[in-house]
Amino acid sequence: MEPALDAASIARLHGEACWDCGAVATTLHPAGEVRLESGKVWKIRKCITHRPLSEAQWRREACYYCGDPLDLRTAMEVGQRMVRWQGRWASILPRRHAGCGGGQ
């Protein structure tokens, strides 16, 4: 084990916690990978607050939760959310599928 890694870092590297905030009691989404000094590559995951949104999600044309395209006639409002965008917090009003992420 790398000397600088602690239990929180290991959970993040294993995709069991959000890479940015360490949240574990939430749905985690693939968010790229990280390479350790040893050369080992780990797939990382982020909670919905920290994962990057696609252009379609920003335009409210894709589901906030799963990222799949929406039928804009049947899409449901999620409500205001604060997300990270270009290093700052931004307020958005995303949409979702009827059965997607309702309890989150």
C-alpha positions as CSV (number, residue, x, y, z in Angstrom):
1,M,0.0,0.0,0.0
2,E,1.2,3.5,-0.8
3,P,2.3,5.3,2.4
4,A,0.0,8.3,1.9
5,L,-3.2,6.3,1.6
6,D,-5.6,6.1,4.5
7,A,-9.0,4.2,4.8
8,A,-10.9,7.1,3.1
9,S,-8.5,7.2,0.2
10,I,-8.8,3.4,-0.3
11,A,-12.6,3.6,-0.3
12,R,-12.3,6.3,-3.0
13,L,-9.9,4.3,-5.1
14,H,-12.1,1.2,-4.9
15,G,-15.1,3.3,-6.1
16,E,-16.9,2.8,-2.8
17,A,-16.9,6.6,-2.0
18,C,-17.2,9.8,-4.0
19,W,-13.8,10.8,-5.2
20,D,-14.4,14.5,-4.2
21,C,-16.3,14.4,-1.0
22,G,-16.1,10.8,0.3
23,A,-19.9,10.3,0.4
24,V,-20.8,6.6,0.6
25,A,-24.6,6.7,1.2
26,T,-25.5,7.8,-2.3
27,T,-25.5,6.6,-5.9
28,L,-22.0,6.8,-7.4
29,H,-21.3,7.4,-11.1
30,P,-18.2,6.6,-13.2
31,A,-15.9,9.6,-13.4
32,G,-12.7,8.6,-15.1
33,E,-9.6,7.2,-13.5
34,V,-6.6,8.0,-11.4
35,R,-3.0,6.7,-11.8
36,L,-0.9,6.2,-8.6
37,E,2.8,6.8,-8.5
38,S,3.3,3.1,-8.7
39,G,1.6,3.1,-12.1
40,K,-1.6,1.3,-10.9
41,V,-4.8,2.7,-12.5
42,W,-8.0,2.9,-10.5
43,K,-11.5,3.7,-11.9
44,I,-13.0,6.5,-9.8
45,R,-16.6,7.3,-9.1
46,K,-18.4,10.5,-8.0
47,C,-21.7,11.3,-6.3
48,I,-24.3,13.2,-8.4
49,T,-23.2,16.5,-6.9
50,H,-19.6,16.2,-8.1
51,R,-19.9,14.2,-11.4
52,P,-19.5,16.2,-14.6
53,L,-22.8,16.8,-16.5
54,S,-23.0,16.4,-20.3
55,E,-24.0,19.2,-22.6
56,A,-27.4,17.5,-23.0
57,Q,-27.9,17.5,-19.2
58,W,-27.1,21.2,-19.0
59,R,-29.6,21.9,-21.8
60,R,-32.2,19.8,-20.0
61,E,-32.4,17.4,-22.9
62,A,-31.0,14.4,-21.0
63,C,-31.9,12.9,-17.6
64,Y,-30.1,14.5,-14.7
65,Y,-29.6,11.0,-13.1
66,C,-28.8,8.6,-15.9
67,G,-27.8,10.9,-18.7
68,D,-30.1,9.2,-21.3
69,P,-32.1,11.5,-23.7
70,L,-35.5,12.7,-22.5
71,D,-38.8,12.9,-24.2
72,L,-39.4,16.5,-23.3
73,R,-43.2,15.9,-23.3
74,T,-43.0,13.4,-20.4
75,A,-39.8,14.7,-18.6
76,M,-40.2,15.6,-14.9
77,E,-38.6,18.5,-13.1
78,V,-36.0,17.6,-10.5
79,G,-35.9,20.9,-8.8
80,Q,-33.0,23.3,-8.3
81,R,-29.6,21.7,-7.8
82,M,-26.2,23.2,-7.1
83,V,-23.4,21.6,-9.1
84,R,-19.7,22.3,-9.7
85,W,-19.1,23.9,-13.1
86,Q,-15.7,25.2,-14.2
87,G,-14.5,25.2,-10.6
88,R,-17.5,27.1,-9.2
89,W,-20.9,26.2,-7.9
90,A,-23.8,26.8,-10.3
91,S,-27.6,26.5,-9.9
92,I,-29.4,24.4,-12.5
93,L,-33.0,23.2,-13.0
94,P,-32.6,19.7,-14.4
95,R,-35.2,17.2,-15.6
96,R,-35.4,13.4,-15.2
97,H,-37.3,10.4,-16.5
98,A,-40.5,9.5,-14.6
99,G,-38.8,6.5,-12.9
100,C,-35.3,7.8,-12.5
101,G,-33.8,9.1,-9.3
102,G,-37.1,10.1,-7.7
103,G,-36.0,9.4,-4.1
104,Q,-32.7,11.2,-4.4
